[in-house]
Amino acid sequence: MRRHLRLALVAGLASALLAPAPLAARDRVSGSERARLEAAGPRGSLQREIAAAATGPELRTFYAARSNRPLWFDEMGQLSPAAATLLQQLRTAPLDGVAADLFDLVQLTKSLDKARRADADDVARADVALSGALAAYVRATRGAAHDAMIYESNALAPSVPSVRAALDGAARGGPLDQYVGEMRWMHPLYAPLRAALADPQYSAAQRALIETNLQRIRALAPPANGRHILVDAASAQLYMYDGGRMVDTMRVVVGKPELQTPMMAGFIRTAILNPYWNVPEDLVRNNIAPNVLARGVAYLRSGGYQVLADYSDNPRVLDARRIDWRAVREGRTQVRVRQLPGGSNFMGQVKFEFPNAQGIYLHDTPDKHLMTEAARQFSSGCVRLEDAARLHQWLMGTPLPAAGREREQEVPLPGIVPVYITYLTAMPEAGAIAFHNDPYARDAAQFVALDGLGAGGD
């Protein structure tokens, strides 16, 4: 219901922006004002068109901030190639889960045909119509249905921009043809995957996979000017982005199928140097307790483990010899076990935290041999890093300090960095689409959901 309300609002917006102004409205511009604007050339025509047409205040303020310079035409009246790209995107909007009839393509095409005569008034009308169409399309794609994701904050979720914000993004987002062609109002992975959805070289089954992954990418907010991290649990790979550009990547280990790493987003705020490892209760029961029963409490000492009285910040250390480890193994007693920093600590030298109720974070690991595996779903849900020192340098701007056995130290990042954990079984790579395994068996459930929405996700 919420999605259909959003699309209904966008439909109303598109109609209002693309509808031609009635003749009577244009006649309301006074003769002296008309003469002044005509003398001003193309900018005057555009100003007159905006003043006379029912364009809405946001479109008017957008052009006013540009001193009424056209967005889609140059000073010689030449149309940007971005216009043809936008028309094709509007025609194929169902690929985005958006109905094509939201946009008055007939009227838009007529406006562009008239503008080819290079008449200043026709150029002005076509420029306004194209801007209105782009704003409507940006808002529709940003508001289209997407997969569920756990967001620490609404600031991490994709949002529908205002008309003015949508157009400001186009005006400031680099060359217009690149901005529109690469759909820079979406995540950088979106446009190449969308293009593949219409490519006949891919089979029907592959296109179904592409469509379900587009739904997942639509859950990712488009990058701002800053940096963000993307973790793909399907391929067990981490990507570092600076703005819209991927600048580095590394392998990771993620949750095993029975303890899946969830799709979630948060702000990395701190690096924990020389961290303790608080052993999860299931590992205490299934790993620690059997080893103590088999090898005695010397196993705990050699591994650097402590048994603690509670989960407070300063817990009392218990005598492991007084614990009923058989009861722990059988699940009748629960104890807190943590591993001291340094040595073989399972967290390695550093972990990067972002607030979440699921207890997920990114961390170093001594088990580097797992990074050589093709499928790297081995953890209890957290993300183990192939090269924590490299990520630390990128996040903090300083080298990772040498390992030590001192108490863990919390160091704030110079600026918070978003991290998105997603699940992509189809992904752009080297100009093509790479299809990955589905270790969590999520694709089948997604196909059922898409079938329920109908063709194109509408």
JOGIUR-V529028 format. One record per residue. N is the residue number from 1. PHI is phi in radians with two decimals (* if undefined). OMEGA is omega in whole degrees, -180 to 180 (none if undefined). BURIAL is # if it has 24 or more other C-alpha atoms within 12 Angstrom, else .. Layout:
BEGIN
n=N phi=PHI omega=OMEGA burial=BURIAL
n=N phi=PHI omega=OMEGA burial=BURIAL
END
This chain:
BEGIN
n=1 phi=* omega=-179 burial=.
n=2 phi=-1.06 omega=-180 burial=.
n=3 phi=-1.11 omega=-179 burial=.
n=4 phi=-1.19 omega=176 burial=.
n=5 phi=-1.12 omega=178 burial=.
n=6 phi=-1.05 omega=-177 burial=#
n=7 phi=-1.20 omega=176 burial=#
n=8 phi=-1.14 omega=177 burial=#
n=9 phi=-1.11 omega=179 burial=.
n=10 phi=-1.15 omega=179 burial=#
n=11 phi=-1.06 omega=179 burial=#
n=12 phi=-1.10 omega=179 burial=.
n=13 phi=-1.10 omega=-178 burial=#
n=14 phi=-1.08 omega=-180 burial=#
n=15 phi=-1.09 omega=-178 burial=#
n=16 phi=-1.16 omega=-176 burial=#
n=17 phi=-1.36 omega=-174 burial=#
n=18 phi=-1.64 omega=-179 burial=#
n=19 phi=-1.18 omega=178 burial=#
n=20 phi=-1.22 omega=179 burial=#
n=21 phi=-1.27 omega=177 burial=#
n=22 phi=-1.15 omega=-178 burial=.
n=23 phi=-1.00 omega=-178 burial=.
n=24 phi=-1.07 omega=180 burial=.
n=25 phi=-1.15 omega=179 burial=.
n=26 phi=-1.16 omega=-179 burial=#
n=27 phi=-1.20 omega=-179 burial=.
n=28 phi=-1.26 omega=175 burial=.
n=29 phi=-1.26 omega=-175 burial=.
n=30 phi=-1.14 omega=-179 burial=.
n=31 phi=-1.06 omega=-179 burial=.
n=32 phi=-1.16 omega=179 burial=.
n=33 phi=-1.17 omega=179 burial=.
n=34 phi=-1.06 omega=-179 burial=#
n=35 phi=-1.10 omega=-180 burial=.
n=36 phi=-1.11 omega=-178 burial=.
n=37 phi=-1.23 omega=178 burial=#
n=38 phi=-1.11 omega=179 burial=.
n=39 phi=-1.16 omega=-179 burial=.
n=40 phi=-1.39 omega=177 burial=.
n=41 phi=1.37 omega=-175 burial=#
n=42 phi=-0.98 omega=-180 burial=#
n=43 phi=-1.17 omega=177 burial=#
n=44 phi=-1.14 omega=177 burial=#
n=45 phi=-1.09 omega=180 burial=#
n=46 phi=-1.16 omega=179 burial=#
n=47 phi=-1.10 omega=179 burial=#
n=48 phi=-1.13 omega=180 burial=#
n=49 phi=-1.10 omega=-179 burial=#
n=50 phi=-1.19 omega=-180 burial=#
n=51 phi=-1.14 omega=-174 burial=#
n=52 phi=-1.59 omega=-172 burial=#
n=53 phi=-1.53 omega=179 burial=#
n=54 phi=-1.47 omega=-173 burial=#
n=55 phi=-1.57 omega=-177 burial=#
n=56 phi=1.61 omega=-173 burial=#
n=57 phi=-1.14 omega=-176 burial=.
n=58 phi=-1.18 omega=178 burial=#
n=59 phi=-1.17 omega=179 burial=#
n=60 phi=-1.14 omega=-180 burial=#
n=61 phi=-1.21 omega=176 burial=.
n=62 phi=-1.06 omega=-179 burial=#
n=63 phi=-1.21 omega=178 burial=#
n=64 phi=-1.06 omega=179 burial=.
n=65 phi=-1.16 omega=178 burial=.
n=66 phi=-1.67 omega=-174 burial=.
n=67 phi=0.98 omega=177 burial=.
n=68 phi=1.04 omega=171 burial=#
n=69 phi=-1.40 omega=176 burial=#
n=70 phi=-1.07 omega=176 burial=#
n=71 phi=-1.63 omega=-170 burial=#
n=72 phi=-1.80 omega=-179 burial=#
n=73 phi=-2.10 omega=175 burial=#
n=74 phi=-1.51 omega=-176 burial=.
n=75 phi=-1.15 omega=178 burial=.
n=76 phi=-1.60 omega=-180 burial=.
n=77 phi=1.40 omega=179 burial=#
n=78 phi=-1.45 omega=-177 burial=.
n=79 phi=-1.41 omega=177 burial=#
n=80 phi=-1.17 omega=174 burial=#
n=81 phi=-1.05 omega=179 burial=.
n=82 phi=-1.07 omega=-178 burial=#
n=83 phi=-1.13 omega=179 burial=#
n=84 phi=-1.11 omega=178 burial=#
n=85 phi=-1.10 omega=180 burial=#
n=86 phi=-1.10 omega=179 burial=#
n=87 phi=-1.02 omega=179 burial=#
n=88 phi=-1.14 omega=178 burial=#
n=89 phi=-1.14 omega=179 burial=#
n=90 phi=-1.14 omega=180 burial=#
n=91 phi=-1.15 omega=-177 burial=#
n=92 phi=-1.84 omega=-178 burial=#
n=93 phi=-0.98 omega=176 burial=#
n=94 phi=-0.99 omega=175 burial=#
n=95 phi=-1.08 omega=179 burial=#
n=96 phi=-1.63 omega=-173 burial=#
n=97 phi=1.34 omega=-178 burial=#
n=98 phi=-2.16 omega=-180 burial=#
n=99 phi=-1.28 omega=-179 burial=#
n=100 phi=-1.16 omega=-178 burial=#
n=101 phi=-1.33 omega=171 burial=#
n=102 phi=-1.21 omega=-173 burial=#
n=103 phi=-2.04 omega=178 burial=#
n=104 phi=-1.45 omega=-175 burial=#
n=105 phi=-1.20 omega=180 burial=#
n=106 phi=-1.10 omega=-179 burial=.
n=107 phi=-1.13 omega=180 burial=#
n=108 phi=-1.10 omega=179 burial=#
n=109 phi=-1.11 omega=177 burial=#
n=110 phi=-1.08 omega=179 burial=.
n=111 phi=-1.06 omega=-180 burial=#
n=112 phi=-1.21 omega=177 burial=#
n=113 phi=-1.08 omega=179 burial=.
n=114 phi=-1.13 omega=-177 burial=.
n=115 phi=-1.17 omega=179 burial=#
n=116 phi=-1.15 omega=178 burial=#
n=117 phi=-1.32 omega=178 burial=.
n=118 phi=1.16 omega=172 burial=#
n=119 phi=-1.18 omega=-174 burial=#
n=120 phi=-1.04 omega=-180 burial=#
n=121 phi=-1.16 omega=180 burial=#
n=122 phi=-1.14 omega=178 burial=#
n=123 phi=-1.10 omega=-180 burial=#
n=124 phi=-1.07 omega=-179 burial=#
n=125 phi=-1.11 omega=180 burial=#
n=126 phi=-1.16 omega=180 burial=#
n=127 phi=-1.10 omega=179 burial=#
n=128 phi=-1.11 omega=-180 burial=#
n=129 phi=-1.11 omega=179 burial=#
n=130 phi=-1.13 omega=179 burial=#
n=131 phi=-1.11 omega=177 burial=#
n=132 phi=-1.10 omega=179 burial=#
n=133 phi=-1.15 omega=179 burial=#
n=134 phi=-1.10 omega=180 burial=#
n=135 phi=-1.04 omega=180 burial=#
n=136 phi=-1.12 omega=-179 burial=#
n=137 phi=-1.22 omega=177 burial=#
n=138 phi=-1.03 omega=-179 burial=#
n=139 phi=-1.14 omega=-179 burial=#
n=140 phi=-1.21 omega=-179 burial=#
n=141 phi=-1.20 omega=179 burial=#
n=142 phi=-1.23 omega=179 burial=#
n=143 phi=-1.74 omega=-178 burial=#
n=144 phi=-1.22 omega=-178 burial=#
n=145 phi=-1.06 omega=177 burial=#
n=146 phi=-2.53 omega=180 burial=#
n=147 phi=-1.15 omega=177 burial=#
n=148 phi=-1.22 omega=177 burial=.
n=149 phi=-2.56 omega=177 burial=#
n=150 phi=-1.50 omega=-179 burial=#
n=151 phi=-1.89 omega=174 burial=#
n=152 phi=-1.08 omega=-176 burial=#
n=153 phi=-2.53 omega=176 burial=.
n=154 phi=-1.07 omega=179 burial=.
n=155 phi=-1.12 omega=180 burial=.
n=156 phi=-1.59 omega=-178 burial=#
n=157 phi=-1.51 omega=176 burial=#
n=158 phi=-1.13 omega=-178 burial=#
n=159 phi=-2.24 omega=179 burial=#
n=160 phi=-1.56 omega=-178 burial=#
n=161 phi=-1.32 omega=172 burial=#
n=162 phi=-1.22 omega=177 burial=#
n=163 phi=-1.00 omega=-179 burial=#
n=164 phi=-1.06 omega=-179 burial=#
n=165 phi=-1.12 omega=179 burial=#
n=166 phi=-1.08 omega=-179 burial=#
n=167 phi=-1.33 omega=175 burial=#
n=168 phi=-1.05 omega=177 burial=#
n=169 phi=-1.06 omega=179 burial=#
n=170 phi=-1.18 omega=-177 burial=#
n=171 phi=-1.23 omega=-175 burial=#
n=172 phi=-1.89 omega=-171 burial=.
n=173 phi=-1.60 omega=-180 burial=#
n=174 phi=1.64 omega=178 burial=.
n=175 phi=-0.91 omega=-173 burial=.
n=176 phi=-1.07 omega=-179 burial=#
n=177 phi=-1.13 omega=177 burial=#
n=178 phi=-1.27 omega=-179 burial=.
n=179 phi=-1.04 omega=-179 burial=#
n=180 phi=-1.27 omega=-177 burial=#
n=181 phi=-1.09 omega=-179 burial=#
n=182 phi=-1.59 omega=180 burial=#
n=183 phi=0.84 omega=-172 burial=#
n=184 phi=-1.23 omega=173 burial=#
n=185 phi=-1.44 omega=176 burial=#
n=186 phi=-1.94 omega=176 burial=#
n=187 phi=-1.12 omega=-177 burial=#
n=188 phi=-0.99 omega=179 burial=#
n=189 phi=-1.33 omega=-169 burial=#
n=190 phi=-1.24 omega=-172 burial=#
n=191 phi=-1.05 omega=180 burial=#
n=192 phi=-1.14 omega=178 burial=#
n=193 phi=-1.24 omega=177 burial=#
n=194 phi=-1.09 omega=179 burial=#
n=195 phi=-1.05 omega=180 burial=#
n=196 phi=-1.17 omega=-179 burial=#
n=197 phi=-1.10 omega=179 burial=#
n=198 phi=-1.71 omega=-176 burial=#
n=199 phi=-1.54 omega=-177 burial=.
n=200 phi=-1.20 omega=179 burial=.
n=201 phi=-1.19 omega=180 burial=.
n=202 phi=-1.66 omega=-179 burial=.
n=203 phi=-1.24 omega=178 burial=.
n=204 phi=-1.05 omega=179 burial=.
n=205 phi=-1.14 omega=179 burial=.
n=206 phi=-1.17 omega=179 burial=#
n=207 phi=-1.17 omega=176 burial=#
n=208 phi=-1.11 omega=177 burial=#
n=209 phi=-1.13 omega=179 burial=#
n=210 phi=-1.07 omega=-179 burial=#
n=211 phi=-1.09 omega=-179 burial=#
n=212 phi=-1.19 omega=178 burial=#
n=213 phi=-1.34 omega=172 burial=#
n=214 phi=-1.06 omega=177 burial=#
n=215 phi=-1.06 omega=180 burial=#
n=216 phi=-1.24 omega=-180 burial=#
n=217 phi=-1.19 omega=178 burial=#
n=218 phi=-1.15 omega=176 burial=#
n=219 phi=-1.41 omega=-179 burial=#
n=220 phi=-1.68 omega=177 burial=#
n=221 phi=-1.18 omega=177 burial=#
n=222 phi=-1.13 omega=-177 burial=#
n=223 phi=-1.20 omega=170 burial=#
n=224 phi=-1.49 omega=-179 burial=#
n=225 phi=-1.35 omega=-176 burial=.
n=226 phi=-1.51 omega=-176 burial=.
n=227 phi=-1.80 omega=170 burial=#
n=228 phi=-2.66 omega=179 burial=#
n=229 phi=-1.97 omega=174 burial=#
n=230 phi=-2.09 omega=175 burial=#
n=231 phi=-1.95 omega=177 burial=#
n=232 phi=-1.80 omega=-177 burial=#
n=233 phi=-1.29 omega=-179 burial=#
n=234 phi=-1.22 omega=179 burial=#
n=235 phi=-1.62 omega=-177 burial=#
n=236 phi=0.94 omega=-178 burial=#
n=237 phi=-2.37 omega=177 burial=#
n=238 phi=-2.00 omega=-180 burial=#
n=239 phi=-2.19 omega=176 burial=#
n=240 phi=-1.88 omega=-179 burial=#
n=241 phi=-2.02 omega=170 burial=#
n=242 phi=-2.04 omega=-170 burial=#
n=243 phi=1.11 omega=179 burial=#
n=244 phi=-1.71 omega=-175 burial=#
n=245 phi=-2.00 omega=176 burial=#
n=246 phi=-1.37 omega=-172 burial=.
n=247 phi=-1.93 omega=-179 burial=.
n=248 phi=-2.88 omega=179 burial=.
n=249 phi=-2.66 omega=175 burial=#
n=250 phi=-2.71 omega=177 burial=#
n=251 phi=-1.34 omega=175 burial=#
n=252 phi=-2.42 omega=168 burial=#
n=253 phi=-1.93 omega=-179 burial=#
n=254 phi=-2.14 omega=-173 burial=#
n=255 phi=-1.11 omega=175 burial=#
n=256 phi=-1.20 omega=-175 burial=#
n=257 phi=-0.96 omega=180 burial=.
n=258 phi=-1.47 omega=177 burial=.
n=259 phi=-2.35 omega=-169 burial=.
n=260 phi=-1.18 omega=171 burial=#
n=261 phi=-1.31 omega=-174 burial=#
n=262 phi=-1.35 omega=171 burial=#
n=263 phi=-1.37 omega=-172 burial=#
n=264 phi=-2.76 omega=179 burial=#
n=265 phi=-2.51 omega=179 burial=#
n=266 phi=-2.73 omega=176 burial=#
n=267 phi=-1.83 omega=173 burial=#
n=268 phi=-1.23 omega=-176 burial=#
n=269 phi=-1.97 omega=-173 burial=#
n=270 phi=-2.44 omega=167 burial=#
n=271 phi=-1.90 omega=178 burial=#
n=272 phi=-1.80 omega=-180 burial=#
n=273 phi=-1.50 omega=-178 burial=#
n=274 phi=0.86 omega=-173 burial=#
n=275 phi=-1.31 omega=163 burial=#
n=276 phi=-1.22 omega=169 burial=#
n=277 phi=-1.99 omega=174 burial=#
n=278 phi=-1.47 omega=-172 burial=#
n=279 phi=-1.21 omega=178 burial=#
n=280 phi=-1.02 omega=-175 burial=#
n=281 phi=-1.03 omega=-179 burial=#
n=282 phi=-1.18 omega=178 burial=.
n=283 phi=-1.31 omega=174 burial=#
n=284 phi=-1.06 omega=-178 burial=#
n=285 phi=-1.23 omega=-171 burial=#
n=286 phi=-1.65 omega=-178 burial=.
n=287 phi=-2.06 omega=-174 burial=.
n=288 phi=-1.16 omega=-176 burial=#
n=289 phi=-1.02 omega=179 burial=#
n=290 phi=-1.06 omega=179 burial=#
n=291 phi=-1.19 omega=177 burial=#
n=292 phi=-1.13 omega=179 burial=#
n=293 phi=-1.11 omega=-178 burial=#
n=294 phi=-1.46 omega=-170 burial=.
n=295 phi=-2.11 omega=180 burial=.
n=296 phi=1.46 omega=-177 burial=.
n=297 phi=-1.22 omega=175 burial=#
n=298 phi=-1.07 omega=177 burial=.
n=299 phi=-1.05 omega=180 burial=.
n=300 phi=-1.16 omega=-179 burial=#
n=301 phi=-1.11 omega=-177 burial=.
n=302 phi=-1.18 omega=180 burial=.
n=303 phi=-1.60 omega=180 burial=#
n=304 phi=1.29 omega=-178 burial=#
n=305 phi=-1.65 omega=172 burial=#
n=306 phi=-2.15 omega=173 burial=#
n=307 phi=-1.80 omega=-172 burial=#
n=308 phi=-2.02 omega=-176 burial=#
n=309 phi=-1.31 omega=-176 burial=.
n=310 phi=-2.79 omega=-177 burial=.
n=311 phi=-1.84 omega=178 burial=.
n=312 phi=-1.32 omega=-179 burial=.
n=313 phi=-1.22 omega=-179 burial=.
n=314 phi=-2.23 omega=-175 burial=.
n=315 phi=-1.35 omega=176 burial=.
n=316 phi=-1.45 omega=178 burial=.
n=317 phi=-1.42 omega=-178 burial=.
n=318 phi=-1.67 omega=174 burial=.
n=319 phi=-1.40 omega=-176 burial=.
n=320 phi=-1.08 omega=-179 burial=#
n=321 phi=-1.23 omega=-178 burial=.
n=322 phi=-1.63 omega=-180 burial=.
n=323 phi=-1.54 omega=174 burial=#
n=324 phi=-1.44 omega=-174 burial=.
n=325 phi=-1.21 omega=175 burial=#
n=326 phi=-1.17 omega=177 burial=#
n=327 phi=-1.15 omega=177 burial=.
n=328 phi=-1.12 omega=-179 burial=#
n=329 phi=-1.09 omega=-178 burial=#
n=330 phi=-1.49 omega=177 burial=.
n=331 phi=1.45 omega=180 burial=.
n=332 phi=-1.50 omega=178 burial=.
n=333 phi=-2.35 omega=177 burial=.
n=334 phi=-2.01 omega=176 burial=#
n=335 phi=-2.33 omega=175 burial=#
n=336 phi=-1.64 omega=178 burial=#
n=337 phi=-2.16 omega=174 burial=#
n=338 phi=-2.28 omega=179 burial=#
n=339 phi=-1.87 omega=-177 burial=#
n=340 phi=-1.20 omega=178 burial=#
n=341 phi=-1.08 omega=175 burial=#
n=342 phi=1.43 omega=178 burial=#
n=343 phi=1.03 omega=-177 burial=#
n=344 phi=-1.67 omega=-179 burial=#
n=345 phi=-0.87 omega=-172 burial=#
n=346 phi=-1.18 omega=178 burial=#
n=347 phi=-1.47 omega=-177 burial=#
n=348 phi=1.20 omega=-174 burial=#
n=349 phi=-1.58 omega=-173 burial=#
n=350 phi=-2.77 omega=168 burial=#
n=351 phi=-2.34 omega=-178 burial=#
n=352 phi=-2.00 omega=-172 burial=#
n=353 phi=-1.90 omega=169 burial=#
n=354 phi=-2.42 omega=-172 burial=#
n=355 phi=-1.07 omega=173 burial=#
n=356 phi=-2.86 omega=-178 burial=.
n=357 phi=-1.34 omega=-177 burial=.
n=358 phi=-1.51 omega=180 burial=.
n=359 phi=1.22 omega=-178 burial=.
n=360 phi=-1.75 omega=174 burial=#
n=361 phi=-2.69 omega=177 burial=#
n=362 phi=-1.77 omega=-178 burial=#
n=363 phi=-2.65 omega=174 burial=#
n=364 phi=-1.17 omega=178 burial=#
n=365 phi=-2.69 omega=174 burial=#
n=366 phi=-1.40 omega=-177 burial=#
n=367 phi=-1.50 omega=-177 burial=#
n=368 phi=-1.18 omega=-178 burial=.
n=369 phi=-1.10 omega=180 burial=.
n=370 phi=-1.18 omega=-180 burial=.
n=371 phi=-1.20 omega=179 burial=#
n=372 phi=-1.47 omega=180 burial=.
n=373 phi=-1.29 omega=178 burial=.
n=374 phi=-1.19 omega=176 burial=.
n=375 phi=-1.80 omega=-171 burial=#
n=376 phi=-2.13 omega=176 burial=#
n=377 phi=-1.81 omega=-175 burial=#
n=378 phi=-2.23 omega=-171 burial=#
n=379 phi=-1.50 omega=176 burial=#
n=380 phi=-1.61 omega=177 burial=#
n=381 phi=2.27 omega=179 burial=#
n=382 phi=-1.27 omega=-177 burial=#
n=383 phi=-1.88 omega=178 burial=#
n=384 phi=-1.61 omega=-171 burial=#
n=385 phi=-1.74 omega=175 burial=#
n=386 phi=-1.14 omega=-176 burial=#
n=387 phi=-2.44 omega=-178 burial=#
n=388 phi=-1.12 omega=180 burial=#
n=389 phi=-1.12 omega=180 burial=#
n=390 phi=-1.18 omega=178 burial=#
n=391 phi=-1.19 omega=177 burial=#
n=392 phi=-1.04 omega=179 burial=#
n=393 phi=-1.05 omega=-178 burial=.
n=394 phi=-1.20 omega=-178 burial=#
n=395 phi=-1.35 omega=-171 burial=#
n=396 phi=-1.70 omega=-176 burial=#
n=397 phi=1.38 omega=180 burial=.
n=398 phi=-2.41 omega=178 burial=.
n=399 phi=-1.12 omega=175 burial=.
n=400 phi=-1.23 omega=179 burial=#
n=401 phi=-1.05 omega=179 burial=.
n=402 phi=-1.08 omega=-179 burial=.
n=403 phi=-1.14 omega=177 burial=#
n=404 phi=-2.69 omega=-180 burial=.
n=405 phi=-1.84 omega=-180 burial=.
n=406 phi=-1.22 omega=-180 burial=.
n=407 phi=-0.99 omega=-178 burial=.
n=408 phi=-1.00 omega=-176 burial=#
n=409 phi=-2.22 omega=179 burial=.
n=410 phi=-1.64 omega=-179 burial=.
n=411 phi=-2.15 omega=179 burial=#
n=412 phi=-1.23 omega=174 burial=.
n=413 phi=-1.20 omega=175 burial=#
n=414 phi=-1.03 omega=176 burial=.
n=415 phi=-2.73 omega=-177 burial=.
n=416 phi=-1.10 omega=-177 burial=#
n=417 phi=-2.22 omega=178 burial=#
n=418 phi=-1.17 omega=171 burial=#
n=419 phi=-2.22 omega=177 burial=#
n=420 phi=-2.01 omega=175 burial=#
n=421 phi=-1.89 omega=-177 burial=#
n=422 phi=-2.22 omega=-174 burial=#
n=423 phi=-2.61 omega=-173 burial=#
n=424 phi=-2.09 omega=177 burial=#
n=425 phi=-1.71 omega=171 burial=#
n=426 phi=-2.42 omega=-171 burial=#
n=427 phi=-2.62 omega=177 burial=#
n=428 phi=-1.13 omega=177 burial=#
n=429 phi=-2.60 omega=174 burial=.
n=430 phi=0.92 omega=175 burial=.
n=431 phi=1.38 omega=178 burial=.
n=432 phi=-2.38 omega=177 burial=.
n=433 phi=-1.91 omega=176 burial=#
n=434 phi=-1.67 omega=180 burial=.
n=435 phi=-1.84 omega=-177 burial=#
n=436 phi=-1.85 omega=176 burial=#
n=437 phi=-1.14 omega=-179 burial=#
n=438 phi=-1.99 omega=-172 burial=#
n=439 phi=-1.11 omega=-180 burial=#
n=440 phi=-1.71 omega=179 burial=#
n=441 phi=0.94 omega=-180 burial=.
n=442 phi=-1.55 omega=-174 burial=#
n=443 phi=-1.14 omega=-178 burial=#
n=444 phi=-1.03 omega=178 burial=.
n=445 phi=-1.11 omega=-180 burial=.
n=446 phi=-1.21 omega=178 burial=#
n=447 phi=-1.05 omega=179 burial=#
n=448 phi=-1.09 omega=180 burial=.
n=449 phi=-1.11 omega=180 burial=.
n=450 phi=-1.16 omega=177 burial=#
n=451 phi=-1.04 omega=179 burial=.
n=452 phi=-1.18 omega=179 burial=.
n=453 phi=-1.43 omega=-178 burial=.
n=454 phi=1.63 omega=-177 burial=.
n=455 phi=-1.01 omega=178 burial=.
n=456 phi=1.27 omega=179 burial=#
n=457 phi=1.31 omega=-177 burial=#
n=458 phi=-1.57 omega=none burial=#
END
